[in-house]
Amino acid sequence: MQKPRPTAGFFILRRFSCTFRAHLWQNPPIMTPGARLKAVLDILDKIDHSRIPMDGTVGDYMRFRRYIGSKDRAEIVERLYNMVRAKARLNWWMDHLSAPDTNRARVILWMMLGENVDGARLEKMFNGGKYDPEELNDDELKLIRAATGHTMNHPDMPEAIRVECPPQHEDALRALWGTDFAAEMEAMLTSAPLDLRVNLLATDRDAVRASLAKDGVEVDDAPLCPWTLRARSKAFLSKTKAFTKGHVEIQDEGSQLIAYLCDAKPGAQVLDYCAGAGGKTLALINAMQVERRPKGRIVAMDLEEARLERARPRFRRAHASDIIEIRPLSDERHRKWLRRQKETFDVVLTDVPCSGTGTWRRNPDTRWRAFGPSLDALVQTQAEILDKVAGAVKPGGRLVYATCSILPRENEDQINAFLARHPDFEIWPIAEAVPDMGDKLAATPGGPFMRLSPRRHNTDGFFAAILRRKTT
């Protein structure tokens, strides 16, 4: 039997349905306060059971819920990150008020102590509606009464709890910062600014600033790195002309300064040993261009071939492929090639795997959960990397060691151990190696190493040492 042909009305209804779905996609309905709170609770539960960092869990949740509009998404994510930044304090309050050990209790405490929401408003959010959290139970109502009138910080709260310092790092960080310990840790509880790297192969800072302004994004020159811009507020860059043309990428100013310390001249031979997805590689090229033409050679190596493959389109988009040679360390041929490179490179950059403790304000969950190797294993890997690349540095050349860690074991201690094994290298004090800004970057005035922190520089926490191979 032949199937009946669709009528004209069928096509009209289908067209209306498609149009309506497209309208919802472009103009998603605004969520109620309770629905946003329900999303926070859902994501917190997923984070508790996830083996991946928080940003991946949040990204997966949002990816499968495209109906959540950008404003709602921003509020949900901001609340989540602020709650995780306050984890130690919230847990202290849970104990102090004998609260039930649930994410609902944590959300209640955050809303009251962190966002100053009163109990009456909370009861309206926890209303048991279709998209809202279930109604408050007796224990939760008791918690609201107990928390009323309090603020996040309590006079009896220990300092380490108040500044969210993990117990295993407290002694080392107190020794590092001394009387500045609390101020440095508090600065790591703030949100990071949005920093941009200008592609000097295609444009300059002034032109990018003007282009972004036309697209509604206001930026200023960053205070330290000469090719960095800093957005005045949160911004969506993906649809701006500057971003789509490859004239700008997102990168923390501290990360860009590591490339600046390399002082890679036009025509230089450079090895970027832990190149990853290529951010610092592209920053290196900014120093190696002459009239927007790259001069020299950069060899980009990394153990994870997939990360280097993701870098290829970035290099093409930046018009930098001509001088970048990709050699994944997963291939034995490239490892053998590296062993043959004796005194070859003017600059060797090793942005080594590390604990990432300097990125706590961007990745607050890593303060409390380790997602990679142990600190002991990382320290051993860092030492092995330094030993592998040392022979490739020319006499008089630079070996730049960098981490996004604030821990001395991965930084000063690692450099001192390397120098004991390699007497043919010496520390090149940062004030001498980068005379135009060395003292601004040093841990102390005249100090030998770069130490950046959110408190002093409004960057992530970075460490870098410049080592020079002796000529005699």
HELIX and SHEET records of a PDB file:
HELIX    1   1 ALA A    8  GLN A   26  1                                  19    
HELIX    2   2 PRO A   33  ASP A   48  1                                  16    
HELIX    3   3 MET A   54  ARG A   63  1                                  10    
HELIX    4   4 SER A   70  ARG A   85  1                                  16    
HELIX    5   5 LYS A   87  HIS A   96  1                                  10    
HELIX    6   6 ASN A  103  LEU A  109  1                                   7    
HELIX    7   7 TRP A  110  GLY A  114  3                                   5    
HELIX    8   8 GLY A  119  MET A  125  1                                   7    
HELIX    9   9 ASP A  138  ALA A  147  1                                  10    
HELIX   10  10 GLU A  159  ARG A  162  1                                   4    
HELIX   11  11 PRO A  167  TRP A  177  1                                  11    
HELIX   12  12 GLY A  178  ASP A  180  5                                   3    
HELIX   13  13 PHE A  181  ALA A  187  1                                   7    
HELIX   14  14 ARG A  205  LYS A  214  1                                  10    
HELIX   15  15 LYS A  241  THR A  244  1                                   4    
HELIX   16  16 GLU A  253  CYS A  262  1                                  10    
HELIX   17  17 GLY A  279  ALA A  287  1                                   9    
HELIX   18  18 GLU A  305  ARG A  317  1                                  13    
HELIX   19  19 SER A  321  ILE A  323  5                                   3    
HELIX   20  20 GLU A  332  ARG A  340  1                                   9    
HELIX   21  21 THR A  357  THR A  359  5                                   3    
HELIX   22  22 PRO A  364  ARG A  367  5                                   4    
HELIX   23  23 LEU A  375  ALA A  390  1                                  16    
HELIX   24  24 PRO A  408  GLU A  410  5                                   3    
HELIX   25  25 GLU A  412  ARG A  421  1                                  10    
HELIX   26  26 ILE A  430  ALA A  433  1                                   4    
HELIX   27  27 GLY A  438  LEU A  441  1                                   4    
HELIX   28  28 PRO A  454  HIS A  457  1                                   4    
SHEET    1   A 4 VAL A 219  ASP A 221  0                                        
SHEET    2   A 4 THR A 228  ALA A 231 -1                                        
SHEET    3   A 4 ASP A 195  VAL A 198 -1                                        
SHEET    4   A 4 VAL A 248  ILE A 250 -1                                        
SHEET    1   B 7 ILE A 324  PRO A 328  0                                        
SHEET    2   B 7 ARG A 297  ASP A 302  1                                        
SHEET    3   B 7 GLN A 269  ASP A 272  1                                        
SHEET    4   B 7 PHE A 345  ASP A 351  1                                        
SHEET    5   B 7 VAL A 393  THR A 403  1                                        
SHEET    6   B 7 PHE A 462  ARG A 469 -1                                        
SHEET    7   B 7 PHE A 425  ILE A 427 -1                                        
SHEET    1   C 7 ILE A 324  PRO A 328  0                                        
SHEET    2   C 7 ARG A 297  ASP A 302  1                                        
SHEET    3   C 7 GLN A 269  ASP A 272  1                                        
SHEET    4   C 7 PHE A 345  ASP A 351  1                                        
SHEET    5   C 7 VAL A 393  THR A 403  1                                        
SHEET    6   C 7 PHE A 462  ARG A 469 -1                                        
SHEET    7   C 7 MET A 450  LEU A 452 -1                                        
SHEET    1   D 2 GLN A 289  VAL A 290  0                                        
SHEET    2   D 2 ARG A 293  PRO A 294 -1                                        
END                                                                             
